[in-house]
């Protein structure tokens, strides 16, 4: 008997699992239209490689991964691409996301280029991972992290590969049904994963309320003689199915905060992922369908194998739900699922359950009161928290928008499991407050990053301007320095110019002076005229001489100088 | 079709403040019956007066503060405050004592601080201390157990006493009243009489505490254990409070049994058990972290002993609780639990916004 450990807190929930497990899993009807979001995983969205009007075959690649943390998307059935556009998807923001929309032709013609791996042991692990990546497999427990990355041990030694079959949320039974009906396939998938990870041993963790699935697994492990696989029953406490919680229960180790399970030599995958890996390796089939539980206010609650991209409403109606009386449709479980705003949103690789609430008939979900009372500090939330946080302090500081303090109280270690909310006697929507605080902090950080970039740019610009100014000054200085000898020459030139000007002026002056004594029209004069002029001159001279002696002297001098 | 899109989780346990408060009140019922058996109808009448006053004062204040009246009046917290305060008063207290104390508790200690969830001090204890300081005479007029049976003071007689102060058979309260066991020990120790002599010479002492009192204590204890079983309160505060009181009183008792009363006497006398399970566990004013609650309980236990033994009041429960109420926020700050994933060998810093959750 393996020693099990306990995580702090948790809550016991009413299961509501029986209804959907009364019927064997059937394949869902093929929808008229498939809506395949380009992003069904954590990481970068895929890039469409088909165009509108293209005929596609079942299993054909229609969008390729855009970088290393991304996953391809394949056509779930054959048909025609009719649109590549934004379409409502399940997201808390209610925003539409880019999707490839395919009108199905009902022929289900398979893509011929399937590449099954006959013996994966002959391939190196990285080739196996490549196959898994090309099959578009992501974590099917809900987070949707690309599986090939989580199957890469990088430079760690993986001691334990845990297969998560806990499925602790009420209503959801798709993993349990998968284990009941496909135990052998899951175990083969697990062995492939173990090979990819080079893990020493494997544990399949399964809640002790799933006796049939547990027995099926044990039997198959015995039959296959895989002595490195332990099938372990764990107590039924929500949220045992959380990755960190299950690892703690099975190994007693805590995944370090802001670390990965890989850091403690553990990797955890969902049982659905193992099944998808099996299909990919054994048959070369990409991930194009999954098990989905349809429960709540529907006539026939059941599990269906659903082509990915099937609109939610098609499945609700297939199970006898009425589209006119829907009041709330939750994708996922009642504790962590997202309430859908548009029922045409598609099933994605990570959708495990459709929980239907109707305005008529019994309402399966006992929701909290609309009237929120003040926190009475009872501490029920802290008792229930599997992370050992103090939700009431987080609530207090989130409400006060004290985002520094709320991070000091470890807001970002919250896994949003909803336990605190569930036990709050004041009916406070605690998780909602925590999401709000997280979103605000992310927004602030984005803004801060942008502001930092802007400030850097501004500072850089200032620096550049300053530098340019200095450079200019430097250039001028240099130029001036270079011009200094030339400048002396210029002054000499100027002097020369001045001298020229002076000379010209002197010449002009002389000319003027000579003009005074030599009137212009004196060339062709008769003697009489000459005489007359002479007389006039004599008279003028006489007159001038009479005015002042000084002038006389001057005139005399002048007359002496210029005869 | 409009789909409802609230944030998860989509289910709730159904637990509600009213449910919690009602259970606390129910847990007190056996003790109330025992109390009535030994000390007459006084408690029941006081409870009615106190609860009525509490609801009236609450409604008035909610109206003045423009808060919704119905949800806050039906949350049961005012009823509980009235009930607890009445439980602490002498059974034949004049009606105005009860009214004043309760009104003060609700109006000043609770509503003026912001109402439910915002009061730093336990309202019932604030009301009690106000009365104890302001009306020491009325607050010490305790009657010995069984006297009501011997004198056959019935329900109507009790009503008459409480509302008019007229005792039947031309008796008066001074003739009837008698010091409580704690008071007796305190007074007579001051006269250099040993504890064993005091216990032997006074008929009011029973096996552990006072006659009658210890039975009320037993039922309080049982009610408290039921509350822990029902997960309305946790074990931390009661156990820490009783444990620390037992340890400290045992230490001094062993040092000098003549001057210091026995641990069991301290446990079953006065308000110890009521404080341990019903008063110190008031979530609003107590410490909330698991470790913090232990420190909180230990603090109250030690303070009860210190005030009883060396203080001027015979019982120190109310003062001890109020003093520790003051310390609660500080205790909470320094006793935060170790968060998952922060073992010593890991980093101490809280996760950054970029870190992923579980995947």
Interface residues (C-beta under 8 A of the other chain):
Chain A: X7 X8 X11 X13 X42 X92 X94 X139 X143 X145 X150 X170 X242 X243 X244 X245 X248 X254 X255 X256 X257 X258 X259 X323 X324 X326 X327 X328 X329 X330 X332 X334 X335 X336 X337 X338 X339 X340 X341 X342 X343 X355 X357 X365 X366 X367 X368 X369 X371 X373 X374 X375 X376 X377 X378 X379 X380 X382 X383 X386 X387 X388 X389 X390 X392 X393 X407 X408 X409 X410 X411 X412 X413 X414 X415 X416 X418 X421 X422 X423 X424 X425 X426 X427 X429 X431 X432 X435 X438 X441 X442 X445
Chain B: X1 X3 X4 X5 X6 X7 X8 X9 X10 X11 X12 X13 X14 X15 X16 X17 X19 X20 X68 X71 X72 X75 X77 X115 X116 X117 X118 X234 X283 X284 X286 X288 X289 X290 X293 X332 X336 X337 X338 X339 X340 X341 X342 X343 X346 X347 X350 X351 X352 X353 X355 X356 X357 X358 X359
